Amino acid sequence: MAGIHITDIEAAINYWRERSPSLDAAAPLTLPLRALAEVYALMAYHRQTETDEAALPPAARQAWLAWFDTTPDTPCIAICSTSQGDEVCKGCGRSFDEVQHWTAMSPAEKRGVWRRITLQGDAWRFNRYAERAIEEKTG
């Protein structure tokens, strides 16, 4: 199984914090927050940047998947150069295999691809056609 990066665990925690903000610091955490916080704490303690998708406790996995469902499904901006023979798409930054197998990939595998292409930042989605990606996200 694929790994889930600690930044995705943080993003999921922030998602749940926004959904159920606590006005009282002494108030107990909601189940999704507690489950994700435990995973995050163990990752920090063991100095891990990724955790195995299959190793997530059920409550943490359910909370993470709820956050995942709020993220864009695909980095595609409808300018696919892999269909023209490129090994890596100039539009989204995914490899030909990633484009072809996207629907069969697990959520953690998809997030791994998203992380890589975002860090690289050289696909058109991040520069020449950034406004198109923003429109697709909000539209």
Secondary structure, DSSP 8 states (H G I E B T S, - for coil): --EEEHHHHHHHHHHHHHHS--SSTTS---HHHHHHHHHHHHHHHTT-SEEEGGGS-HHHHHHHHHHHTTS-S----S--SGGGT-SB-TTT--BHHHHHHGGGS-HHHHHHHHHHHHHH--SGGGTTTHHHHHHHHH-
